Amino acid sequence: MGRQFGPWLVGIGLLIVVFGGLAWAGLLSWFGRLPGDLRFGSGGTRVFIPITSMLLVSVALSLVFALIRRR
């Protein structure tokens, strides 16, 4: 590991802290309840398939990585 790896770790840590703060404040309560996120339940069994939420995460990460690659 070189010195170039340190700033990346700090950046990732800051992103985790920001998203954790948003989740703690309740500002991400909409995530997982988007149209297209499937929920099934019967008795004591529940199944949750977050199709739309994961598509949103995939698009966001693809954009971030595309921007990083352009540097």
C-alpha positions as CSV (number, residue, x, y, z in Angstrom):
1,M,0.0,0.0,0.0
2,G,1.3,3.4,-0.9
3,R,0.5,6.9,0.1
4,Q,-2.1,7.1,-2.7
5,F,-4.3,4.6,-0.9
6,G,-4.7,6.8,2.2
7,P,-6.9,9.6,0.7
8,W,-9.1,7.0,-0.8
9,L,-9.7,5.4,2.6
10,V,-10.4,8.7,4.2
11,G,-12.9,9.6,1.4
12,I,-14.7,6.3,1.7
13,G,-14.9,6.7,5.4
14,L,-16.4,10.1,5.1
15,L,-19.0,8.8,2.7
16,I,-19.9,6.1,5.1
17,V,-20.2,8.7,7.9
18,V,-22.4,11.0,5.8
19,F,-24.7,8.1,4.7
20,G,-24.9,6.9,8.3
21,G,-25.9,10.3,9.5
22,L,-28.6,10.7,6.8
23,A,-30.0,7.3,7.7
24,W,-29.9,8.1,11.4
25,A,-31.7,11.3,10.8
26,G,-34.4,9.5,8.9
27,L,-33.7,11.2,5.6
28,L,-33.2,7.9,3.8
29,S,-36.4,6.3,4.9
30,W,-37.7,6.4,1.3
31,F,-35.0,4.0,0.2
32,G,-36.4,0.5,0.0
33,R,-39.9,1.8,-0.4
34,L,-39.8,2.9,-4.0
35,P,-42.3,1.7,-6.6
36,G,-40.9,-1.6,-7.9
37,D,-39.5,-2.8,-4.6
38,L,-41.4,-6.0,-4.0
39,R,-42.6,-7.1,-0.5
40,F,-44.4,-10.3,0.2
41,G,-45.5,-11.7,3.5
42,S,-47.4,-14.6,4.9
43,G,-47.5,-15.6,8.5
44,G,-44.1,-15.3,10.0
45,T,-42.3,-15.2,6.6
46,R,-41.4,-12.0,4.8
47,V,-39.6,-11.6,1.5
48,F,-38.3,-8.2,0.3
49,I,-36.8,-7.8,-3.2
50,P,-35.5,-4.2,-3.6
51,I,-35.4,-4.1,-7.5
52,T,-35.8,-0.4,-8.0
53,S,-33.6,0.6,-5.1
54,M,-30.7,-1.6,-6.3
55,L,-31.1,-0.2,-9.8
56,L,-30.8,3.3,-8.4
57,V,-27.7,2.3,-6.4
58,S,-26.2,0.7,-9.6
59,V,-26.8,3.8,-11.7
60,A,-25.3,6.1,-9.0
61,L,-22.2,3.9,-8.6
62,S,-21.7,3.6,-12.3
63,L,-21.8,7.4,-12.6
64,V,-19.3,7.8,-9.8
65,F,-16.9,5.2,-11.2
66,A,-17.2,6.7,-14.7
67,L,-16.3,10.1,-13.3
68,I,-13.3,8.6,-11.4
69,R,-12.0,6.9,-14.5
70,R,-12.1,10.1,-16.5
71,R,-9.6,11.7,-14.1
